[in-house]
Amino acid sequence: MVATVIEITSDIFKFDGQSRLDTFSIDLGRCSEVEAHRLQLALEAIRKNVNGFPFWQRRKRVGRPSSEERTIMIGFLIQQLFRTTFRDAEGLLNMLSWYFQIDKVPDHSVLCRAMSSRH
């Protein structure tokens, strides 16, 4: 068996704004080798591009500390990739927290509120 290395360019992500992620799309073509590793490539693309994305973390002065914007963005992309609910996205984030190096996974209600936020 031979290992296949496929490099993903940053052009596969198309954003029309920092907080609006509905234009996220991955077009990997019809190549059978790529198709076989589609999920792995999509997760790696999310990790690579989110780690390179500039974030401006807003800090609360009172109350519970807010979730990291990086983690919220990963949650949105995971939800969109798997076409799932916020509750299921929370479960997927818990399973993939080691892969994305997430210390604290936000609750599904935090994802829901962040998606409905104007910021």
C-alpha positions as CSV (number, residue, x, y, z in Angstrom):
1,M,0.0,0.0,0.0
2,V,1.3,3.4,-0.9
3,A,0.5,6.6,1.0
4,T,-1.1,9.3,-1.0
5,V,-0.3,12.9,-0.2
6,I,-2.9,15.4,-1.4
7,E,-2.4,19.1,-0.7
8,I,-5.4,21.3,-0.2
9,T,-5.2,24.9,-1.3
10,S,-6.9,27.6,0.7
11,D,-9.0,28.5,-2.4
12,I,-11.6,25.8,-1.5
13,F,-13.0,28.0,1.2
14,K,-15.0,30.9,0.0
15,F,-16.2,33.4,2.7
16,D,-18.3,36.4,2.2
17,G,-17.7,37.7,5.7
18,Q,-16.1,36.6,9.0
19,S,-19.3,35.6,10.8
20,R,-21.4,34.5,7.8
21,L,-20.5,31.0,6.7
22,D,-23.3,30.0,4.4
23,T,-21.0,30.3,1.4
24,F,-18.6,27.6,2.6
25,S,-18.1,25.1,-0.1
26,I,-15.7,22.4,-1.0
27,D,-15.3,21.2,-4.5
28,L,-12.9,18.3,-4.7
29,G,-13.9,17.2,-8.2
30,R,-14.6,13.7,-9.4
31,C,-11.2,12.1,-8.9
32,S,-11.8,8.6,-7.3
33,E,-8.7,8.9,-5.0
34,V,-9.9,12.2,-3.7
35,E,-13.5,10.9,-3.4
36,A,-12.3,8.0,-1.2
37,H,-10.8,10.5,1.3
38,R,-13.3,13.3,1.0
39,L,-14.2,13.5,4.7
40,Q,-10.6,13.3,5.8
41,L,-9.7,16.1,3.3
42,A,-12.6,18.2,4.4
43,L,-11.7,18.0,8.1
44,E,-8.0,18.7,7.3
45,A,-9.1,21.7,5.2
46,I,-11.2,23.0,8.1
47,R,-8.3,22.6,10.6
48,K,-5.7,24.2,8.3
49,N,-7.8,27.2,7.3
50,V,-9.3,27.9,10.7
51,N,-5.9,27.8,12.3
52,G,-4.8,30.4,9.7
53,F,-7.9,32.6,10.0
54,P,-7.4,35.9,12.0
55,F,-9.7,36.1,15.1
56,W,-10.4,39.0,17.4
57,Q,-11.6,37.5,20.6
58,R,-14.1,39.7,22.4
59,R,-13.7,39.4,26.2
60,K,-16.6,39.7,28.6
61,R,-16.0,41.7,31.8
62,V,-18.7,39.9,33.8
63,G,-20.4,36.5,33.7
64,R,-19.2,33.2,32.3
65,P,-16.2,33.4,30.0
66,S,-17.1,33.3,26.3
67,S,-16.2,30.5,24.0
68,E,-13.2,31.0,21.6
69,E,-14.2,32.3,18.2
70,R,-12.0,29.7,16.6
71,T,-14.0,27.0,18.3
72,I,-17.3,28.6,17.3
73,M,-16.2,28.7,13.7
74,I,-15.1,25.1,13.7
75,G,-18.5,24.2,15.1
76,F,-20.3,26.1,12.3
77,L,-18.2,24.4,9.7
78,I,-18.7,20.9,11.2
79,Q,-22.4,21.6,11.4
80,Q,-22.5,22.6,7.7
81,L,-20.2,19.8,6.5
82,F,-22.3,17.1,8.1
83,R,-25.6,19.0,7.6
84,T,-26.6,18.5,11.2
85,T,-28.3,20.2,14.1
86,F,-26.5,22.3,16.7
87,R,-26.9,19.5,19.3
88,D,-25.4,17.0,16.9
89,A,-22.6,19.4,16.0
90,E,-21.8,19.7,19.8
91,G,-21.4,15.9,19.9
92,L,-19.2,15.9,16.8
93,L,-17.0,18.6,18.3
94,N,-16.7,16.5,21.5
95,M,-15.5,13.6,19.4
96,L,-13.2,15.7,17.3
97,S,-11.9,18.0,20.0
98,W,-8.5,16.2,20.0
99,Y,-8.2,16.6,16.3
100,F,-8.9,20.4,16.3
101,Q,-7.2,20.9,19.7
102,I,-10.2,22.3,21.4
103,D,-9.9,22.7,25.2
104,K,-13.5,23.4,25.9
105,V,-16.4,22.4,23.6
106,P,-19.3,24.9,23.7
107,D,-22.8,23.8,24.4
108,H,-25.3,23.6,21.5
109,S,-27.1,26.6,22.8
110,V,-23.9,28.7,22.6
111,L,-23.6,27.7,18.9
112,C,-27.2,28.6,18.3
113,R,-26.9,32.0,19.9
114,A,-23.6,32.7,18.1
115,M,-25.2,31.8,14.7
116,S,-28.1,34.2,15.4
117,S,-25.8,37.0,16.6
118,R,-25.2,40.1,14.4
119,H,-21.5,40.1,15.4
